Amino acid sequence: MTLGFVIFLVISVAVYLHFRHPKAPLGTAYAGKRGLTLYNSSAQIRSPIGTVNYGEPLQIEARFGDQVQVRTPSGLVGWADDDDLISGDLWQQEKDLNAKTAGDTPEAKGQTAVISNLHIEPGRDAPRVRQLKKGIPVELFRREAVALPLNNSANAAGPESDTGDGTPAANGPKKEDWWLVRAELDDKSSVSGWVLGRFIDLDVPEPLPDYAAASNMRIVAWFPLNAARDANGRDVPQYLLVGTNGPEGQACDFTVMRVFTWSKKRSQYETAFIDGNVCGKLPINIVRMPVAQVVTMTFQDPSDGSTQTYRMHETIVRHLKPDDDGTKIAARGGR
């Protein structure tokens, strides 16, 4: 009788320990939004039990439909929507992308014009890494023209529900501009990803936006070339402005170039050069030679892969041919 009781006790303890042993986590995810709320249940009627910060690592304990049970580093266990979590692989991609933009030179600066989804790759169907609120400062690095998904009706709600002004090519799908950006958040941390271009307001220096609007030019980027002196002896920057007159989604990053120089006599900017027949891809390599008052501007033409070079001497700009060393300065375009 005693032996039987001992055997029963051993078996009971083994069964208890087996089922009471904590399960290994199913993996690690990261909070994909600021102030992510955790709930006490996966049911529709539930109560919040706490919040976690963006990027906080979470152990996955269980899954039920589109709900995920997670454990925070402090030991809090709760449920969250799967769409509000970032997988470990996606989080690593985001870290790599953010490290890359930290070492690159931006082509332009601006801020989000509306609430904007930040994606790991260009396109509405790419995984989202964060949602940016309006007014977040961003640096712009690279543009990609991406076809609008055929099932765009599935995106009928949210920050990307508008149809935009992308125009279909003659025999192709409608395309829209996406920009790789680096956003500076309120807590001074940064995050990188791809945002719809029309959701960004560029911080173009005055009065360049007025000049562009007068010629129906959509600004893509701008670059200080050198400086002139005004009537009071102060330095005034002179600019290269690039953009396009057409819709978004084009093969070229820009199709129009304008150079604005300062007129000391009139105390205003003047258009020193216009070329509305270009196909350029960013970046533009600008080399300044202050002693000779010469600035060269070089970029790639994506239509044929050629290198295009423009040279500015004082206020005169010309397009250099492949066999032209730039010793003869003649104006092309007009004031």
N, C-alpha and C positions, 0 to 999 in steps of 0.2 A: 504493500500500500504506500509506504514511504517512497520507494523507488519510483513508482508511477507518478506520485505527486511531484517529485524532483524533475522527472522527464517533462511533465506537463508545464512546470514552471519555466524550464529552460526554453521550451518551444514558444511559450507565451512571450518571454522576454525577447527572443529573437525576432518574432513577428512584430512586436512593438518597436524595436529598434529599426527594423527594416522600413516600416511605414513612417516612423518619426524622423528618420535621417533626412536632413535638408536636401532638396533636389538641387542639382547643379544648375546654374543659370543657363538660359537658352542663348545667351549672347549679350553683347553690350550695344546699347543705342545711346543717342545723345539728344538732349532737349532741343527741338527745332524751332522754338519760338520763345520770346521773352515772357517770363512769368507763366510758364506752362503749368496748368492746373492739374493736380492729381485728384482722383475721386475714389470713394470707398467701394465702388462697385462698377461692374461693366453694364449694368442695367440702364434703361433710359431714365428712370427716376433714381437719382443718386445725389450724394452730397460731397462737396469739395473737402479735402483733408489737408491740402498744402499746395505750395507752388515750388517750381525749380527754375533756375536761370538758364538762359540760352547756352547750349554747349555743355551743360552739366552731364557727366557720364551716368548712365542708368543701367542696372542689371535687369535683363528681361527674365521674369519669373514664369509668365504664362501668357497664352494668347487665347482670345475668344472672339471670333469674327474679326472685325476691324478694331478691336480693343486689345490693349497690351497692358499686362500687369508688370510694373517695374519697381525696383528697389533703389532708393537714392543712397549716396555715400553715407548719409546720416542714419540709414536704416528704415526710413519711411517707405512703406509699401502702398502703392495705389495704382489706379488704372488711368490710362491716357489713350487718346485716339492715335492710331498708327500713323496717320498723316502728319501728326505733330512731332514725330520722332525722326531722327536721322540715323541711318544705319552706320555701322563702323566703317565700312568701305567708303561710303559717301562722305563721311566726316574726314577721312584721310585725304580724299580728293580735294575737298574744300581747303584743308590745311596746305596742301601742295600748291593749289592755285593761289592762295593768299600769299604764300612765300614767294611765288613767282612775280606777282604784281608789285610786291615790295621792292624788288630790284629793277623794275622796268620804269621807263620814262612815260608819263601820261601824254596823250595827244590833246586833251582838253579837260576842263573842269566844269562842274555844274552841281545840281542838286535834284533830288527826285521831285517831280511836279505833282505826283499823286502817290497813293499807296502802291507799291511795286513789288512784284515777286522776283526774287533773286534765284536764278537757276544755275546748276553746275555746268551746263552746256547751253549754247544758243538754241532757242526753240521753246514753244509752249509746252511740248510734251516731255521736256527734259526734267529730271528731278529738281524739286525746289529745295534750296538750302536755308532760305530765310525770307521773311517779308519785311520790306523797308517802309517806314512811314514817310509821309510827305516832308520835304525839307531836309533830307539827309544829304550831306555833302558827298560827292562822288568824284573820282578821277576816272577818265575814260581812256582805254588803251587800244582796243581793236574792235572793228565792226565786221559783222557777218550778215549777209542777206539770207534769210531762211524762209522757206515756203510755209505759208499758213496751213495748218493741218486741215485735211479734208473734213474731218469730223469736228470742226470748230464749234459746232453747236454744243458739244460737250463742255466747252469752256464758257458757257453762257453766263456764269456767275463768277464774280471775283475781279481782281485788278486787271485781268487781261481779256475782258469780255467784249471790249469795243472792237470794231472792225478796222479802225485805223485808216490811213490813206495809202497803203500799199496798193499798187496797181498791177494787175496781171500782165505778164509779158505777152507778146503776140500769140505765142503758142505754148504758154507755160502757166504755172500756178501763180497765184497772188503771193508776193513776197513782202517781208517787212524787215526793218533794220534792228539788229540786236547788237548791244555793246558790252564788251567785257569791262567791268568797272570794279573799283575798290572803294567801298563805302566806309566812312568814318562814323561810328555809332556814338550815341550820347555818352557812353561810358569810356570813350576814347579808344576803344578796341576797334578793330577793322575786320571786314569780311568781304570776300571777292566772289564775283559770279557774273552772270549775263542778265541784262535787263533790256526790255523793249526801249528802243532809242527815243521814241516819242514820249516816253514817260520821264524824260530828263530835260530840265531847263538848263541850258548852258550859261555859264557866267562870262558872257562875252563883254569885253570892255566897251564903254561908251566912247564915241557914238557909232561904233561899227554896226550894231543891230539896225539902226535907222538907215544906214547906207545899204545894208543887205535887203531890208524890206522894200526900199524904193525900187530895187531891181528884181524883186521877186526871187531872191536868193535864199535858200535854206542853208544856214551856216553849219558846217561840219567841224571845223577847227580853225584856230588862229595862232599866229606866231609873231612875236616881236622880232623885227629884223635888226634895227639899230635905233639910234635916237637923233633927233634934230633939236636945235635950240629955238625956243620961242622968243617973243619980243622982250621978255623979262630975263632972258638968259637961262631959263630952266630947260632941262631935258624933256623932250616929248617923244614917246615911243612911236616908231613907224612900223606898220603891220603888213603881214601877208595874211589874207583871209581866203579860205577855201570852202566850197560848198557845192550845191547843186540846184538847178532850176526845176528838176524833175521830181517824180515821186520817190518814196523810199523803196528799198529792195533792188537797187541797181547793182550791176557788176562792179562799177567804179565807186570808190569811197567819195570822190569829188569830181566834178566836171567843170567847175568854174574856179579861176584864180583871180584875185584882185589884190593889188598892192596899194596901200594908202600911205602917202607921205604928208608931212606937215608943211603948210605954207606959212612962212613967217609973216609975209606981207598981208595975207588975208586972215591970219590967226585961225585957221581951220584946216581940217584934213582935205586932201584932194586925191582923186583916183589917178595914180601915176601909171597904172598898168592893168589891163584886163585881158584875160584869155578864157573864152567861153567854149573852147573846143578841145578840152583835155579829158583824159581818163586816168585818174591818179589813184594810187593806193598808199595809205599811210603806213609807215611814218614818212615825214619829209625831213631829210637831212639838211640842216642849215649850217653853213660855215661862214663866219664873219671875219673879215680882214679890216680892222678899223683904220689902219694906217692908209690903206689904199681906198677906203670907203667903198669896199666891194663886199657883196654878200652873194653866196651861191646857194641855190635851192634845188635839191635833187630828190627824185622819187621814182618809183616803178610804175609803169603803165601795165595794168593787168590784162589788157586786151591782147598785147603781143609780147609781154615780158621785157620790153625795152626800158632803158634808163633815160629819164628826161631831166635835163638840167637847165635852170634859168639863172641868169646872173644880173645882179643889180649894182650899178655904179652910180653913186650919188642918188639921183631920183629917176634914173633911166634903167629900164629892165628889158632884157631880150632873151629869147629862147635860143639856146645854143644847139647847133646841129652836132652830130657825132664827130665831125672833122673840124669843128670850130673850137679854137683855144680861148675864145672870149676876148681877144685883144682888141677887136673892133666892137665898140658899144653903139648899138643903134636901137631905137625904141621900137617895140612891137605892141600894138594895142593903142590905147589913147587915154587922154586925161578926162 
